Amino acid sequence: MGVILSPRQREGDEEEPDFIKPKFYRGREGPKFRLINFTKDYEYREYQASTWIAARVTGQQYSKAVKIGHSALSKYLNGKNGPEREMNETCPLRTQVIWNQYLENPGEFIVSLHLPWENQENPPSPLNKDLFIQDQPKHFAYVAAFDAMANDLSWKENVASLAHVLDSKGIKYSHEFYYTCRFDHPFRIGKKHNEVIFPAF
């Protein structure tokens, strides 16, 4: 396991000591993290405390839930909020998935976007009843990245792969839920960065 800066971290925009905004954010705002160590299969990160705008989507398959959630979150950032304040879209589009939930079956998902840093202290109130402000404390996580047009199969494969690697090493992680993170719009030309995140104990 390495303890030096990964290539992605070296390319980061270091606005605060150790905590970075990496290159694959493509100039957008998002959660800042510090790379603790890494292997060829995953990174172990410490994330700063942050605030997100989140959409609870129930009774939908994963891919449909992500679309519904993203649409509601985009409207919120585009001014459908209490003060009608417009904000730049951030990254990643993050979806919380209950552990062992079948993506192709209807379920409950929480789709969220990181709030711009200037709105973290006093987030605009959502008007949509399915949206809520979500505060996330500083935390640690295991992260596996892949560059592809993500679909249900690739998400499941990467979740299973990360779980296998961590289990084989006896590494403990949360089995309550995991996150899928999409950093690029599906219609964007070129590589599309995606991450699977397992919260650490």
Beta strands, then each sheet from edge to edge (+ up, - down):
strand 1: 33-38
strand 2: 43-47
strand 3: 50-60
strand 4: 93-98
strand 5: 107-114
strand 6: 131-136
strand 7: 139-147
strand 8: 177-182
strand 9: 193-199
sheet 1: 1+ 2- 7+ 9- 8+ 4- 5+ 3- 6+
end
